[in-house]
Amino acid sequence: MIVLIDDREKRPWNFPGVETETSHLTTGDYTVKGWEDYFAVERKSLDDLATSVGTNRNRFEAEVQRAQEFNHFAVVIEAERATAEAGDYYSNIHPNALTGTVDKWQFKYGKLDFIWAGNRENAAQECLRLLDRWYLLAASDLF
């Protein structure tokens, strides 16, 4: 399994002991080589998430809509939900609008999970866990 990292990632996660390559990914920031059209993970810091559902909403929602063609797509957030609810981020979007959008989109878009990982290290581990699980499912023809 080779993890592909989008070449536009500004602060890519590190996966010790895992082979990685950079590539231009159309949807998501992380996937597995050969499975780019089946599953992906989008990395979000809390500040990036707030911007993505606020001022960059149309661009981000277009990515979420593209991901509906995938078998699996997740947005892994490097923060706790409580931090978002407290408005502890650099954006003018109201905390209720941010968390409300996350909740609404998970319902609206069936192949979308938002995962509050707590911090950057946990988020990287969660990403790798998801990619590994999806890869094993795909490789075993259980999709």
Residue, then its C-alpha position, 0 to 999 in steps of 0.5 A: m500500500i502506497v499512500l498518495i499525498d496531494d501535491r498541494e498539501k501545505r502541512p502533510w501528515n507524516f506516516p512513519g514506516v509507510e511508503t508515500e508519494t506526492s501526486h496531484l489528487t483531484t479530490g481529497d488530500y490522501t488516498v492509496k495508489g491505484w484507488e484514487d477514484y474510490f476513496a480519499v481523506e481530506r485533511k482540515s485544521l480547524d481554521d481551514l474547516a471554518t474557512s472552507v464552510g464559510t468564505n470558500r464554501n462553494r469550492f469545498e462543497a463542490e469537492v464534497q459533491r465530487a466525492q459522492e462518486f467515491n465509495h468512501f470519503a472522510v474529512v478528518i479534522e485536527a481539532e475537538r468539536a468542542t473547540a469549534e463550538a467555542g469559536d476558537y478559530y480564525s474566521n468570522i463564521h459563527p460556531n453554530a453555522l460551522t458545526g451545523t454545516v458539518d452535521k447537515w452535510q453528513f446527512k445530505y451527502g451519504k458518503l461523507d464523514f466528518i471525524w473530529a480527531g482532537n489534534r494533528e497526531n491523532a488525525a494522521q493516525e485516523c487517516l492511516r486507519l481509514l485508508d488501510r481499512w478501505y484498501l483492505l476492503a477494496a483489495s478483498d472485493l468486498f466493496 
